[in-house]
């Protein structure tokens, strides 16, 4: 059983790495026979690994056609960001009143880690640290539905950003991210819900522009592959 599990894990890790590093680009079909020959494994661990990747939002299974690396439309990406916007607002409403002075210190420490990861170009770490920063209020509010759904949408957005290598098309700097987060922290410390909501809304609009998630640039990214 352990050998079977380790084989499945090896296949999963290999496929996930290939997808996130764009060796298997968006829309690419995952052909079981090809994978089996390349990794020298049977088809069973491949199928189980693909099912796990589907749950994580990396793969789409199409009946009678097979498994494909996800290839979201620009509309789907925008919808994901819009959902993030609404869930973060709910997180503010539930969590802001629960914030303590110790939490402010924690957020500033976390913000430092976000900046460090970005400047070191450790994108996977950056995405995780940034997600934890934005999940903080939702988790603080003790509404498990808000925090769970917000984490799900962050995970999906992070997949989109990695798949389309959005950071290489961005003018964002680590210092900019740090300063924006510090502004958010200052409003959280003041427990000023109105200013926090307005600023987070404008920040998200700017992010959408700076990572160039519009139809023209989306097509340009597609052409790279």
C-alpha positions as CSV (number, residue, x, y, z in Angstrom):
1,X,0.0,0.0,0.0
2,X,2.8,2.4,0.9
3,X,4.6,1.7,-2.4
4,X,1.4,2.3,-4.3
5,X,0.9,5.6,-2.4
6,X,4.5,6.8,-3.0
7,X,4.1,6.0,-6.7
8,X,0.9,8.0,-6.9
9,X,2.6,10.9,-5.0
10,X,5.5,10.8,-7.4
11,X,3.2,11.1,-10.4
12,X,1.2,13.8,-8.7
13,X,4.3,15.8,-7.8
14,X,5.7,15.5,-11.3
15,X,2.5,16.5,-13.1
16,X,1.8,19.4,-10.7
17,X,5.4,20.7,-11.1
18,X,5.1,20.5,-14.9
19,X,1.8,22.3,-14.9
20,X,2.9,25.1,-12.5
21,X,6.2,25.6,-14.3
22,X,4.3,25.7,-17.7
23,X,6.1,22.6,-19.1
24,X,2.5,21.4,-19.6
25,X,0.8,24.7,-20.7
26,X,-2.9,25.6,-20.4
27,X,-5.1,23.5,-22.6
28,X,-2.6,20.7,-22.9
29,X,-4.0,17.2,-22.8
30,X,-2.7,14.8,-20.2
31,X,-2.4,11.5,-22.1
32,X,-2.1,8.6,-19.8
33,X,-0.1,6.4,-22.1
34,X,2.5,9.1,-22.7
35,X,2.8,9.9,-18.9
36,X,3.1,6.1,-18.2
37,X,5.9,5.7,-20.6
38,X,7.7,8.8,-19.5
39,X,7.4,8.1,-15.7
40,X,7.6,4.3,-16.1
41,X,4.4,3.7,-14.1
42,X,1.1,2.0,-14.6
43,X,-2.1,4.0,-15.4
44,X,-3.7,3.6,-12.0
45,X,-1.5,6.1,-10.1
46,X,-1.8,8.4,-13.0
47,X,-5.6,8.4,-12.9
48,X,-5.5,9.0,-9.1
49,X,-3.0,11.8,-9.5
50,X,-5.1,13.5,-12.2
51,X,-8.2,13.2,-10.0
52,X,-6.3,15.0,-7.2
53,X,-5.2,17.7,-9.6
54,X,-8.8,18.2,-10.7
55,X,-9.9,18.8,-7.1
56,X,-7.1,21.4,-6.8
57,X,-8.4,23.2,-9.9
58,X,-5.3,22.4,-12.1
59,X,-7.0,19.9,-14.4
60,X,-10.3,19.7,-16.2
61,X,-11.8,16.3,-17.0
62,X,-14.0,16.3,-20.1
63,X,-16.2,13.3,-20.7
64,X,-15.2,11.2,-23.7
65,X,-12.2,13.5,-24.3
66,X,-9.8,13.2,-21.4
67,X,-7.9,15.3,-18.9
68,X,-6.6,18.8,-19.8
69,X,-4.6,21.5,-18.0
70,X,-7.1,24.2,-17.1
71,X,-7.3,27.1,-19.6
72,X,-9.5,29.7,-18.0
73,X,-11.1,32.4,-20.1
74,X,-10.5,36.0,-19.2
75,X,-14.1,36.2,-18.0
76,X,-13.5,33.4,-15.6
77,X,-10.3,35.0,-14.2
78,X,-12.2,38.3,-13.7
79,X,-15.1,36.5,-12.1
80,X,-12.6,34.9,-9.6
81,X,-11.2,38.3,-8.7
82,X,-14.7,39.7,-8.2
83,X,-15.6,36.8,-5.9
84,X,-12.4,37.4,-4.0
85,X,-13.5,41.1,-3.6
86,X,-16.9,40.1,-2.1
87,X,-15.5,37.5,0.2
88,X,-12.8,39.8,1.5
89,X,-15.5,42.4,2.3
90,X,-17.3,39.7,4.3
91,X,-14.0,38.9,6.1
92,X,-13.7,42.6,7.1
93,X,-17.2,42.7,8.5
94,X,-16.8,39.6,10.5
95,X,-13.2,39.9,11.6
96,X,-12.3,43.6,12.0
97,X,-14.0,44.0,15.4
98,X,-12.0,41.0,16.8
99,X,-8.6,42.4,16.0
100,X,-6.2,42.9,18.9
101,X,-2.9,44.9,19.2
102,X,-1.0,41.5,19.0
103,X,-2.7,40.9,15.7
104,X,-1.4,44.1,14.3
105,X,2.1,43.1,15.2
106,X,1.5,39.7,13.5
107,X,0.2,41.3,10.3
108,X,3.3,43.6,10.1
109,X,5.6,40.5,10.5
110,X,3.6,38.7,7.9
111,X,3.8,41.7,5.6
112,X,7.6,41.6,5.9
113,X,7.6,38.0,4.8
114,X,5.4,38.8,1.8
115,X,7.9,41.5,0.7
116,X,10.9,39.2,1.3
117,X,9.4,36.4,-0.7
118,X,8.5,38.6,-3.6
119,X,11.9,40.3,-3.8
120,X,13.6,36.9,-3.6
121,X,11.4,35.8,-6.6
122,X,10.1,32.9,-4.6
123,X,6.7,33.1,-6.2
124,X,5.2,30.1,-4.6
125,X,6.1,31.3,-1.2
126,X,5.0,34.8,-2.0
127,X,1.6,33.6,-3.1
128,X,1.1,31.6,0.1
129,X,2.3,34.4,2.4
130,X,0.1,37.0,0.5
131,X,-2.8,34.6,0.8
132,X,-2.3,34.3,4.5
133,X,-2.2,38.1,4.9
134,X,-5.5,38.5,3.0
135,X,-7.2,35.6,4.8
136,X,-6.4,37.0,8.3
137,X,-9.5,39.0,8.9
138,X,-11.8,36.2,7.5
139,X,-10.2,33.7,9.9
140,X,-10.3,36.1,12.8
141,X,-14.0,36.5,12.3
142,X,-14.6,32.8,13.1
143,X,-16.9,32.3,10.1
144,X,-15.6,29.1,8.6
145,X,-17.6,29.4,5.4
146,X,-16.2,32.8,4.6
147,X,-12.6,31.8,5.4
148,X,-12.9,28.4,3.5
149,X,-14.4,29.9,0.4
150,X,-12.0,32.8,0.4
151,X,-9.1,30.4,0.7
152,X,-10.5,28.3,-2.2
153,X,-10.8,31.4,-4.5
154,X,-7.3,32.5,-3.6
155,X,-5.9,29.1,-4.4
156,X,-7.6,29.2,-7.8
157,X,-6.4,32.7,-8.5
158,X,-2.9,31.7,-7.6
159,X,-3.1,28.8,-10.1
160,X,-4.2,31.3,-12.8
161,X,-1.3,33.6,-12.0
162,X,1.2,30.8,-12.1
163,X,-0.2,29.2,-15.3
164,X,0.0,32.5,-17.2
165,X,3.3,33.7,-15.7
166,X,1.5,36.9,-14.9
167,X,4.4,38.2,-12.7
168,X,6.7,38.5,-15.7
169,X,4.2,40.9,-17.2
170,X,3.8,43.0,-14.2
171,X,5.3,46.3,-13.0
172,X,4.6,45.4,-9.4
173,X,7.6,45.9,-7.0
174,X,8.0,44.3,-3.5
175,X,8.1,47.8,-2.0
176,X,4.8,48.7,-3.6
177,X,3.1,45.5,-2.2
178,X,4.6,46.2,1.3
179,X,3.4,49.8,1.3
180,X,-0.1,48.8,0.2
181,X,-0.3,46.2,2.9
182,X,0.9,48.7,5.5
183,X,-1.9,51.0,4.5
184,X,-4.4,48.1,5.0
185,X,-2.8,47.4,8.4
186,X,-3.2,51.0,9.4
187,X,-6.9,50.9,8.7
188,X,-7.3,47.6,10.5
189,X,-5.5,49.1,13.5
190,X,-7.9,52.0,13.5
191,X,-10.8,49.6,12.9
192,X,-12.0,51.9,10.2
193,X,-14.2,49.6,8.1
194,X,-15.3,52.2,5.6
195,X,-11.7,53.3,4.7
196,X,-10.5,49.8,4.7
197,X,-13.2,48.7,2.3
198,X,-12.6,51.6,-0.1
199,X,-8.9,51.1,-0.1
200,X,-9.0,47.3,-0.6
201,X,-11.5,47.8,-3.5
202,X,-9.2,50.3,-5.2
203,X,-6.2,48.0,-4.6
204,X,-7.9,45.1,-6.3
205,X,-8.8,47.2,-9.3
206,X,-5.2,48.2,-9.6
207,X,-3.9,44.7,-9.3
208,X,-6.2,43.6,-12.2
209,X,-4.6,46.3,-14.3
210,X,-1.0,45.8,-13.3
211,X,-0.9,42.1,-13.9
212,X,-2.5,42.9,-17.3
213,X,-5.5,40.7,-17.1
214,X,-7.3,42.2,-20.0
215,X,-8.3,40.6,-23.3
216,X,-5.4,42.0,-25.3
217,X,-2.7,40.8,-22.9
218,X,-4.5,37.6,-22.2
219,X,-4.2,36.7,-25.9
220,X,-0.6,37.8,-25.9
221,X,0.1,35.4,-23.0
222,X,-1.7,32.6,-24.9
223,X,0.5,33.1,-27.9
224,X,3.6,32.5,-25.9
225,X,2.5,28.9,-25.6
